[in-house]
Amino acid sequence: MAVIALCSAKGSPGVSLAALALTLSWPAPVVLAEADPAGGDALAGFLAGQVTADRGTAELAVANARGRLRDEFDSNLIDLAPPAERKLLLPGVASPVAAEVVADIGADLADLFADLGRGRDATDVIVDCGRITAPHVLWPVIAAADLAVLVVRSTLPSLAHAQHGLAQLDAARADAVPVELLVMDDGPYVREAGRRLDAPVLDVWPWAPRAARRLSFGGSLGRGNRLMIEAQRTARALHTRIRSSAVAHVR
């Protein structure tokens, strides 16, 4: 159905947190692909080290060298939620050292992610691309995505860096790939974000430190969680919008 690439310009505006929250809230089968060149967080964080770090994008790079990228993709996925929910994780590199090797298969990963959205067992892909100012960004994945989301905080420094980030996205992505903002509300410039950056705002999420800690380090998210309530609303709306667009395109 869809590939959605989340990224940031600088600092820690909450890309990994947003990607994980969207994945856990997604109303359809979904894979969270950790493509941050700085390394993946979910294994040691949300999954609290309960799963061994023997799967992920680095292993897929080795498989690709043997011509077995697609054959070994499923065996490199980990359940983020009960298996029946089909919310899966493709872990990222354990350290930035392996990021260059993974970047070499960016185009192949982009094709693979696109293929997951086809057929009877279609699966959406949410990609945590990390900071696009870092080396070894998976630009082919961003360029081939159905939507690129730039995560920003509602502070002047974050918005200033985001201007540069949007310019990079405009230069690197395909013309057909839209870019929208996901604004984390922890500063005074929430209402001005879209206007200052001249970009559409996908949504505004509350900055919820307790929920952020649980997403980052594991633990029950509980009911009534403001961040997850907003993530669920965003996920449902975005899934409906993308599915409607895909149906219209087929027609």
Salt bridges, closest charged atoms under 4 A:
ASP54 OD1 - ARG55 NE 3.46
ASP71 OD2 - ARG68 NH1 3.50
GLU72 OE2 - ARG66 NH2 2.36
GLU72 OE2 - ARG68 NE 2.99
ASP115 OD2 - ARG70 NH1 2.45
ASP115 OD1 - ARG118 NH1 2.16
ASP124 OD2 - HIS239 NE2 3.88
ASP170 OD1 - ARG173 NH2 3.01
GLU180 OE2 - ARG241 NH2 2.79
ASP186 OD2 - ARG153 NH1 3.35
ASP203 OD1 - ARG233 NH2 3.04
GLU230 OE2 - ARG233 NH2 2.54
